[in-house]
Amino acid sequence: MKQLNIGIIREGKVPADSRVPLTPKQCRMLMDKFPNVKILVQRSEVRCIKDEEYRNEKVEVVEDISVCDILMGVKEVPIDQLIPSKHYFFFSHTIKEQPYNRGLLQAMLKNNIRMTDYETLRNEKGNRIIGFGRYAGIVGAHNGIRAYGLKTKSFELDKAHECKDFEAIKEQYKQTKFPPFKVVNTGIGKVANGALETLEALGFKRVSGEEFITKEFDQPVYVHLKYKDMYKHKETGLYDQNDFYKNSQNYICDFVGYTKNADVFINGIYWEKGGPVYFTKEQMKEDSFRIKVIADITCDIAPDSSVPSTLRAAKIGDDVFGYDPHTETEVAPFLENTVDMMTVDNLPNELPRDASNDFGKMLIGNVIEELMKDQSDIIEQATIANGGALTEFYAYLQNYVDGV
């Protein structure tokens, strides 16, 4: 197997992210298992895992990581910190042509950087093989339920980022008495399943869609909605998964029954521009619109959003803002006759040690050995740029790069 010199880079984006792609024990395990793997960790004061913890596992901590061919981080690397001609792994947030990262992709092309995006790493079935989605769901659901408690003044929970880990959060749930209320959770991937973990840990009862809409309960309940439960073709009224993925613009979201019966909405569905929305601003004005809190984990910003009240991304520690449906503007949180929006876009960073450990397991299980191969379809198809040009899989980004 070829030699792999991997550098764990210091997160440079502001505000700084404290997660890591590999924990100290994971680094040590990899180097012990694979003699051809050498890992260096760049010094950092912002990580949730301290430099000393890496040193304790006999992982070398350095300032200069330019000797490494492969550089792994989490968030986007600031342009002035890019090292030319390296193979980078991080979440670039460019594949949807995000305007705020055009300059980053331009700089990577100019600097002959090979860019492999974690978000685009997929197996032969097309499913993502790595990500922080599970903890986005876990934390997003917790934040949404916590916001409902503050909105209704019926219970209190600690902020996720003030807790040691998910186990500590679950201990809180055991000691909290919850009133009856109804939660709708949407999605089929890691985000939605992470949210389900929280709802199960809370001890809420799972009910069917019909029960959710037609009954009231004397305890907290939730319903989990998948694509087939909500979407139907505009003409046929049917749902076809393959057609939906190709032509989502031809479908509508049959969600009105839930807007009239849910108190909390946890959104964990991936959405593309032009796809069906859950509801409109006008529907939010109606007296029948019951939802009091929306935890929009996907956090697509309106107007390019399935949730029209997602006006902006919130920040950890200040994770909720109010939305007044009648004025269609942001207001203070926890007011009457408003909808409270939880829209943090880096939720896993609230439980960074848990999230990092989980991410590292996926990286080791699905990616590291692919890097050892002379040729890997998984790596190749996830690589956005190489040799100063976009790869064939991402040639559609050329106009985005050119600013057309």
N, C-alpha and C positions, 0 to 999 in steps of 0.2 A: 504493500500500500504506500501511496505517496505521502511525503511529509506534510503535515498540516501545522502551520504556525498561526494560532488564533489569538487575536487581541480583543479583550473586553474593554471597549472605549468608555471614557468618562462622558456622561450625558451633558451636552452643552446647551440644549434648548432652554429658553427662559419662559415660564418658570421651570425649574429643573425637575426632571422625573427621577424618582429614587429607585426604580426597579432595575433589575439586572437580567441578562439573558441566561446566565449560568451562576449558580450559587457556589460557594467554596467547596463544599463536599462533592458537588457535581463535577467541578473542574478536576479535583483530585481523582475521582473515580475514572474520568475519561483518560487522564494521563497514565493511570495505573493499568487500565485495560488496553490502551492503545499506545505502544511505545513511540509510534510515529506522530503522536499529537503533543504539541507544546502550547501551553496557554499562558499568556501574560495578561495582567490586569493593570490598566492605567489608574494611577492614583486618583482618588475622588473623595470629596468631603460631603457629597450630597446623596450617596447611596444609602439605602436602608441597611445594607450589609457593609460593615466597616472594612477598611483595608486590612486591619489586624486579623480579622476573621479569615481572610484569604491567606495571609501569612501563616496562620495557625495550621492550615492544611498544606503548608509548604507550596503554595502557589505564589509565584514571583510577582511582586507589585512594583511597577516602574512608572516613570513619567513618559518616556519615549517608547511608543509602540510601533514605530515606523519599520521595525524589522519584521513585523508580522505581515503576511500576505492577505489574511482574512481578518476583517475588523467587524465586530458585532456590537451593536447597541440596541436601544429600544426606540426612542423617538428620533425625529429628523435631526441630522447633523447640521449645525450652522455652516454656512458656505465657507467662512474663513477658517474652519477647523478641518475641512476635507483634506485628506492626504492623497495626492494624485496616484493613479495607477494601482489602486488597491481594490480588493473585492469586499464590498460593504454589504452587511445585512442589517436592516432596520425597517421600521414602518415609515415609508416615504410619503404617504398620502399624496400621491400624484396620479394614480390610475383612473381616478374620476375627474382628472383635469382640474384639480383644486387650484384656483388662481394664486393663492398665497404661497404655493410651493413650485411655481413655474421656474423661478430663478434657481432653486435648488437642483432641479432636473437639468437645466441648462448648464449649471456649473459642473455637475457630474459628467455630462457629455464632454465638456471642454477639458476636463481634467483626466479623461481616459479612465474613468472609474467604472468598474463592473458593479452594477447595483441589483441585488436580489432582495425583493421585498417579502417580508414574512407573510404579508396578506395574500400574496399570490402563490404561495407554496401549496400545491394540491396533489392528491394521490391520483391514481389512474381513473377513479370514478368522478373526479372533479371536485372532491370534497377538501376543504381546508384541513391541513394537518398540523397547524401550529397557530397559536394566538392566545390572547388574554381574555377571550370572550367569556369564559366561565366566571371569572372574578368580576368582570363588568356586570354580568347578570346578578351575581351574589350581592355585590355592593349596591347596584342600582335598585334592586328590589328592597333591600334594607332601607336605603335612603327614602324611597317612595313611601314605605310603611311608616317610617319615622316622621316624614312630613305630614302624613295624615293624622298622626297622633298630636302633632303640634297644631295643626289646622283646627282640629275638633277639641283640643284640650282634654283628650280622653286618656292618653298615656304618653310616656316619655321613653325614648331610647337614646343611648349615646351615639355620637357620630362614629361612623365606621373607622375613620382615620385616627380616632382617639383610642381605639381598642387594639390590643396586642395582635389578635388574629381572629379568624372566623369562629374558632372554638370559644373565645371569650364573648363574642357577640351572641352565640347560641345560649350561653349561660344566662345572659340577660333575658332572652326570650322566656326561659323557664320561670323567671321571677316576675314576669309582667302579665297583668290581666288585661286582655283585649276585649273591647266591646264588639257587638255584631257589626260587620260591614263586609262589603263585597269587592273582590279584586279580580280584574281580568288581565291575564298575561298572554302575550302573543309571541309566536316564533317557533322555529323548529331546530335551531342550532345551539351552539354552546352558550350563547347569551341567554336565550330563553330557558335552557336547562339549568343554567346557574341561578336564574331567578326562581325556578322551581325548587332548587335546593333550599333557598331561603324560605319560601312559602311552606315547605315541608318542615323545616326546622322551627318555624313559628308555630306549627301545630294547627294551621288553618285546614279546614275541610275542603277537599276537592269535590266539585260537583260538575254535572254535565251542563252544556250550553242551554238546554231546555229548562233545567232546574234553575239555573242562574237567572234566566229571564222571567220565569213564571212564579218563582217562590221567594219568600223572605225567610231568613234564618235567625236563630237565636245565638249564633256563634259566627266568627269570621269564616268566610268561604272564598274559594277562588275557582276560576275556570281557566283552562289552558286552551287557547285557540291556535290551530294550525292553518296553513293557507287554505285548505279545502273547507274549513269551517267558516271562512269569511268571504272568499273571492268567488265571483261568478261572472261568466261571459255576458257582455252587454246584450247580446242577441239571443243566445241559446239558454242563458240562465244556468249553465253547467260550468264545472271546473275541470279543466284538463291541465295537469301539471306541466307537461312538456310545452304545450301551447302557451301557458301562463308565463313560463320562464322566457320564452321567445317574444311574446306579444302582450306583456302585462298592461299595455295601454288600452287593450280591448276589454279589460275587466273592470268591474266595480267592486268596492268593498262593502259588503252587507253587514255594517257594524252598528246600525242605529239602535237595535235592541239592547246593545250593551251600553251605549251612551245614556240610555234611560234607566239602567239598572245597576251600573257599576259606580262605586265610590272612588276606587283607585284603578288607574290604567297603567300597566307596565308594558312598554313597547320594546320588543326585542327582535323585530323583523327587519331584515335588510331591505332597503328600498332604493329603487332607481328612478331618476327623474322621468316624469311622464307616467309613472305607475299610479294605481288607484290609491286614493287617500282615505283615511278612516272616517273623517268628517270635515266639514267646512267651517269657516269662521261664522257663517250665518247660522249653521246648526248649533254652534256653541252658544248663540244668543238665546236659543229657545228655552222656555221654562222647563221643558222635559229633560234637558241636558243635566244629568245628575253628577257626572264625574267631578270630584273635588281636587284630586291630585293626579298629575300625569308624570310618571317617571319615564322619560324618553331616553332610553339607553342608547338607541341608535344615533340620536342627536344630530339629525340632518336639519340644517338651519332653514327656516322659512324664508322665501316662498318655495324653495326646492326641498320640500319636506312632506312626509305623510301626516304630520301633525302640525296644523297651521299656527299653533300658539308657541312653537319652539322658536322663539325670537333670537336666542343667542345661546352660547354655551356658558354654563355657570362654572364656578371654581370650587375646588375642594375647600371645605370650611365655610363657604358661603354658597351652598349648593342649590338653593331654592329661590325663585322669584315668582311674583304673582302676575297673573294675566287677567285683565279685565275684558271679558268678551264683548261688552257693549262699546267700549272705546277702542278695542283692539290694540291696547297698549300695555306695556309693562307697568306694574304697580308693586307696592310692598307685599311681601308674602304674608300668608295666614290671615287675610282679610275676608269678610263675608262677601258673598256673591262674586267671588273670583275663583279662578282655577290656579292652583299652585303647580309650578313647573320645576321638576328636578332634571337638569340637563347637563350634568357634568360629563365632559367628553374624555376624561382619563380616569375613570372609576377604579380600575385595578390598582392604581397608585394609592388608594386609601388602605389597602391591605397588601403592601408591596412585598413583604417577605413570603406570604402565602402565594401570591400571584407569581413571583419570580421562581419559586420552587416548582410550581405547576408548569410554568412555561419551559423551564429547563428540562423537565422530564420529556416534554414533547420534542424539544430540540434534539435531545440525545436519541430518543426513540425513532425519529423520523428524518432527521436532516444530517447529522454528523457523518454517518456512514455513507450517505449519498455524496458528501464532499470528498470522500476518500476515493471514489470511483473516477476513472479517467473520463467518463462521460455519464451524466445523469440527466434523464429527461425531466425529473422533478425540479432540479436546480435550473436547467436550461429554460424551461417553460415559465419559471418564476423570475427570470432575469430580465429586467426592464431595459437596461443599457449595458453595452459592452463594446470595447474598442472605439469609443467616441461616437457611437451611433445607437439608435434604438434597435432592439432586436425585432425580429419579424412578428413576434407575438404582441408587441406593443407599438407597432408602426403607426397605429391610429392616433398616437400622441404627438405626431410630428407637427400638426397645426398648432397644438397646445404649446409645444416647445418654441415654435416660430412666432407665437403671439398673434396668430391669424384669427 
